[in-house]
Each structure stands twice: as structure tokens, then as C-alpha cells.
Amino acid sequence: MAKTPEVLRIELMFNGLARTGRVHNWPPINTLSNSLNDLVGSIENGYKHVDNKIIGYFATASVEMWHRALHSFLISASLTTASPLWASVAGYYSSHYTMRAIAHLLGYYQLFTKKRIVQLDLRGQTYVCIISKKDGNEREHRVYWKIVKQNGYFANDPFFYHNIDVPPAKFGSEFKSDGGHRNRANYADHVGSFAIFNPLSEETLKKRIQKLSGIEINDVAMPDVNLYPDLDNVQLLAYHRILKYRAFLDDIFPERNRFWTIHRNPSWCPEYFDFQAVKADYSGMLNILNAG
């Protein structure tokens, strides 16, 4: 695999974790955001050199966010029948957490209170954080999805697209979007359709995951607001995005990285979640690197 600047940056982010003994333990809550807030406090725009700890925090934040995506997917799948409303919301957030995980992996972090976007950049063997003002009209969910979509590795992948979360009425009856689907579940009145609530069943969850992993996808379908809760599409997108993040790092670390080896199979994840899918061969995902 060609060592492009982006791949080299990701390798250095993770290799530093293994060298500093941070393989098993997560940093305290808000470690990355607090570190970046302090950085922005000293320079609002421009760039500043950063130390290895902050670089590693981008990697740990990314993997932890991917774990959040996986956990949310399990919640969504578990609630498919018991609560279509929360299955829809959790399914959307599973996708969003994967998008945010990829964005952190690519070296991006949005500071909400500072209204700044911080971007890691590798210059020679030195890391700098580029600090820029965020467009006031771009909310977190748009920003992270946009970052992923604009990246060369994901730009032509149909599972990744811009998050359009404006009211569906502006697009008519054909409006389809993850964001629009989330808004329908969260903000529309008279959603209704509450099922009799039954306790979660491990066997039901297992069957749901098996069903989703066995669905053959020829064309990626965005959730349709008019078909709410459209859980098959919501959960299929979330599931495959989770797999793609995992495959992305597996391609970068074919011989395994200590930190990634430990966290790519979370201990709290049920054994029957085996990260498999019909026709889910993502091994060529980084072919663009070889062309470089």
C-alpha cells in the first residue's frame, strides 16, 4: 500500500498509542475537546504545533466514537419491534457516530462552543492543528458527514453522502435523507404507532442481526421519510457503515496495530455480531492509495 500523507498520519496516530502504554485505557471524558479548547484559546485562527498526546487523542476519540456507533446499532436492532421510534433514532445516531468517527480519524474535530473546526495536518514529521472558523449555518451533523463525503477514500462510496436535514416539505414527496428521517422521528408531531412494549430478547436481536447481514445490497437506498420508520434501510446503512470503518483501519494496518487489534472486537459486543455481510467485500476500498 502506498504511504500517502493521510495513511502515514493515521499510522502515526495509532503507533503512538502503543508506544505510550495507552493500549487498554481510554482517556478521561472530554480530554480531546478540552485540549483543543485550550489550543484555540491561545490562537483563534491559523495553525499551531501540537504534541503527541493530542495526536493520540484523535485516534482514541475516533475508535471510541465507532464503539458508540456499534452500541447504538445494537440498541436500534433490539428495539425494532418494541419501539420503532427509538429504533429509528438509535439507528440514525449509529450512522452519525460512524461518520464522526471517520472525521476524527481524518483529523477533524468541531468545537461547538468556540465555533471552530480543528484539523490535524502532518508537515514533515511535525503535526500542526489548523484552526478555522465554522460556517454558522453548518451544524455538527452536516459538518462531519460533509468532511467524510469530501474525502477521496469515501467520495464515490454510495454509503457516504451529505446529510441534508432541512424540512422535507422543501424537497417534496421524493425527499430521502438520513437527516430528514431523524428529524421525522425526533421533531414531527403525531408520529404515533407505539407498539406494545416487550422486554428485549437476545434471540430477537440475534435474528435481526442475521437478517440484516444476509440482505444482499445492489443499490444503496436512503431512508424515505414517507416510509417512516423505514427501519430496514436505517439499520442497513448503519450496519454497513460500521463494517466499512472497521475495514478501513484493517486495510491501513494489515499486520495489525496493538491498539486497533484490541478494540476492533469490543469485549462487550455479543459473539454473534461477527461483522459479516453478504457481498461486503471492502478490500478494494483503498485502491486509490495504490494509484498514488
C-alpha positions in Angstrom: 0.0 0.0 0.0 1.3 3.4 -0.9 2.2 5.6 2.1 0.2 8.7 1.3 0.4 11.6 3.8 -3.1 10.6 5.0 -2.2 7.0 5.7 1.1 7.9 7.2 -0.7 10.3 9.6 -3.2 7.7 10.7 -0.4 5.2 11.2 1.5 7.6 13.4 -1.7 8.5 15.4 -2.1 4.8 16.3 1.5 3.8 16.7 2.0 6.5 19.3 -0.7 4.9 21.4 1.1 1.5 21.5 4.4 3.2 22.5 3.0 5.2 25.4 1.1 2.3 27.0 -2.3 3.7 26.2 -3.5 0.5 24.5 -6.1 -0.6 27.0 -7.2 2.6 28.8 -9.4 5.4 27.4 -8.5 9.0 28.3 -10.9 10.8 30.7 -14.1 12.2 29.3 -13.7 15.4 27.2 -9.9 15.0 27.0 -9.7 15.9 23.3 -12.2 18.7 23.3 -10.7 20.3 26.5 -7.2 20.1 24.9 -8.4 21.7 21.7 -10.3 24.3 23.5 -7.1 25.3 25.3 -5.3 25.4 22.0 -8.0 27.6 20.4 -7.8 29.8 23.4 -4.3 30.8 22.5 -4.9 31.2 18.8 -8.4 31.6 17.2 -7.3 31.1 13.6 -4.2 29.9 11.8 -2.2 26.9 13.0 -0.2 25.7 16.0 2.1 22.8 16.6 0.8 20.1 18.8 2.3 17.3 20.9 1.9 13.5 20.5 -0.7 13.3 23.2 -3.2 15.3 21.3 -2.5 13.3 18.2 -3.3 10.1 20.0 -6.5 11.6 21.4 -7.8 11.9 17.8 -7.3 8.2 17.4 -8.8 7.2 20.7 -11.7 9.6 20.1 -12.3 8.0 16.7 -12.4 4.4 17.9 -14.5 5.3 21.0 -17.0 7.0 18.6 -17.1 3.9 16.5 -17.8 1.8 19.6 -20.7 4.3 20.2 -21.9 3.6 16.7 -21.8 -0.1 17.2 -23.5 0.1 20.6 -26.3 2.3 19.1 -26.8 -0.1 16.3 -27.3 -2.9 18.9 -29.9 -0.8 20.7 -31.7 0.0 17.4 -31.8 -3.6 16.4 -33.0 -4.6 19.8 -35.9 -2.1 19.7 -37.0 -2.9 16.1 -40.4 -4.3 17.3 -40.6 -2.9 20.9 -40.1 0.7 19.8 -39.9 1.7 16.1 -39.5 5.3 17.3 -36.3 4.7 19.3 -35.1 2.1 16.9 -35.2 4.8 14.2 -33.4 7.4 16.3 -30.7 5.0 17.6 -30.2 3.7 14.0 -29.6 7.2 12.7 -27.2 8.0 15.5 -25.3 4.8 14.8 -24.7 6.1 11.3 -23.8 9.6 12.6 -21.4 8.2 15.2 -19.6 6.3 12.4 -19.4 9.5 10.3 -18.0 11.4 13.2 -15.5 8.5 14.0 -14.2 8.7 10.4 -13.9 12.5 10.6 -11.8 12.2 13.8 -9.7 9.6 12.1 -9.1 12.0 9.3 -8.0 14.6 11.8 -11.1 16.8 12.2 -12.9 18.0 15.3 -15.6 20.6 15.7 -15.5 22.7 18.8 -19.2 23.7 19.3 -18.7 26.5 22.0 -15.7 28.0 20.1 -17.4 27.8 16.7 -14.2 26.5 15.3 -13.1 23.4 13.3 -9.7 22.0 14.1 -7.8 19.9 11.5 -4.7 17.9 12.1 -2.0 18.2 9.4 1.3 16.4 9.1 4.1 18.7 7.9 7.2 16.6 7.6 7.4 14.8 10.9 5.6 17.5 12.8 1.9 17.8 13.5 0.0 21.1 13.4 -3.6 21.9 14.2 -5.2 24.2 11.6 -7.9 26.3 13.2 -10.7 27.8 11.1 -14.0 29.4 11.8 -17.0 27.3 11.3 -19.9 28.4 9.0 -22.7 29.4 11.3 -25.2 27.6 9.1 -23.5 24.2 9.4 -24.5 22.1 12.3 -22.4 19.2 13.7 -24.4 16.6 11.7 -23.8 18.3 8.4 -20.2 19.1 9.1 -19.0 15.6 9.9 -20.9 14.0 7.1 -19.6 16.6 4.7 -16.0 16.0 5.8 -16.3 12.3 5.1 -18.0 12.8 1.8 -15.3 15.2 0.5 -12.5 12.7 1.4 -11.1 10.8 -1.6 -11.5 7.4 0.1 -15.2 7.8 0.6 -16.3 10.3 -2.0 -17.5 7.7 -4.5 -18.9 5.2 -2.0 -22.7 5.2 -2.1 -22.9 4.6 1.7 -21.5 8.0 2.3 -23.2 11.2 1.3 -24.1 14.7 2.5 -26.5 14.9 5.4 -29.5 17.0 4.3 -31.6 17.8 7.4 -33.9 20.6 6.2 -37.6 20.1 6.4 -38.8 17.5 3.9 -41.5 19.9 2.6 -38.8 21.9 0.8 -38.0 18.8 -1.3 -41.5 17.5 -1.9 -42.6 13.9 -1.5 -39.4 12.4 -3.0 -37.2 13.7 -0.2 -34.9 11.0 1.1 -32.2 11.5 3.7 -30.8 10.1 6.9 -31.1 13.6 8.5 -34.7 14.0 7.3 -35.6 10.6 8.7 -34.0 11.5 12.1 -36.0 14.8 12.2 -39.2 13.0 11.5 -38.6 10.7 14.5 -37.4 13.5 16.8 -39.5 16.6 15.9 -42.6 15.8 13.9 -45.9 15.8 15.8 -48.3 12.9 15.8 -45.7 10.3 14.9 -47.7 7.6 16.9 -47.5 3.9 16.1 -46.4 2.8 19.5 -46.2 -0.9 19.9 -46.9 -2.9 23.0 -43.5 -2.8 24.8 -41.9 -6.2 25.3 -38.6 -6.7 27.2 -35.6 -7.1 24.9 -34.8 -10.6 23.7 -31.3 -11.7 23.0 -32.7 -14.2 20.5 -34.7 -11.5 18.7 -31.6 -9.3 18.5 -29.5 -12.2 17.1 -32.1 -12.9 14.4 -32.3 -9.3 13.5 -28.6 -9.0 13.0 -28.5 -12.2 11.0 -31.3 -10.9 8.8 -29.5 -7.5 8.2 -26.2 -9.2 7.5 -27.8 -11.6 5.0 -29.6 -8.9 2.9 -27.9 -8.5 -0.5 -27.4 -4.9 -1.4 -27.3 -4.0 -5.1 -28.3 -0.3 -4.7 -27.9 1.7 -1.6 -31.2 3.1 -0.5 -31.5 6.2 1.7 -34.3 6.1 4.3 -37.5 7.5 2.9 -39.3 9.9 5.3 -42.7 8.9 3.8 -42.0 5.3 4.8 -41.1 6.1 8.4 -39.7 4.3 10.3 -38.2 2.5 7.3 -36.0 0.5 9.8 -34.6 -1.9 7.3 -32.8 0.9 5.4 -31.9 2.9 8.6 -30.3 -0.2 10.1 -28.7 -1.5 6.9 -26.9 1.8 6.4 -25.7 1.9 10.0 -24.6 -1.7 9.9 -22.6 -1.4 6.6 -21.0 1.9 7.7 -19.8 0.2 10.9 -18.2 -2.5 8.8 -16.6 0.0 6.4 -14.9 1.9 9.3 -13.5 -1.4 10.5 -12.4 -2.4 7.0 -10.8 1.0 6.5 -8.5 0.6 9.5 -7.9 -3.1 8.7 -6.6 -2.0 5.3 -4.3 0.5 6.9 -3.0 -2.0 9.5 -2.8 -5.3 7.6 -0.3 -6.6 10.2 -2.4 -5.2 13.0 -1.7 -2.4 15.4 -1.8 -3.2 19.1 -4.4 -0.6 19.9 -6.6 -1.4 17.0 -6.3 -5.2 17.5 -7.7 -4.9 21.0 -10.5 -2.5 20.1 -11.7 -3.8 16.7 -13.6 -6.6 18.6 -15.2 -4.9 21.6 -15.4 -7.3 24.6 -19.0 -6.1 25.3 -20.2 -7.0 21.8 -22.2 -10.2 21.5 -20.4 -13.1 20.0 -23.0 -13.5 17.2 -22.1 -10.0 15.9 -19.3 -11.2 13.6 -19.0 -8.1 11.3 -20.1 -10.1 8.2 -22.4 -9.1 5.4 -23.4 -10.6 2.0 -21.2 -9.1 -0.7 -19.5 -6.9 1.8 -16.0 -7.2 0.3 -14.4 -3.8 1.1 -10.9 -4.9 0.4 -10.5 -2.6 -2.5 -11.6 0.4 -0.5 -8.2 2.0 -0.6 -7.2 1.2 -4.2 -6.9 4.9 -4.7 -3.8 4.9 -2.5 -2.1 2.3 -4.7 -2.6 4.6 -7.6 -0.5 7.2 -5.8 
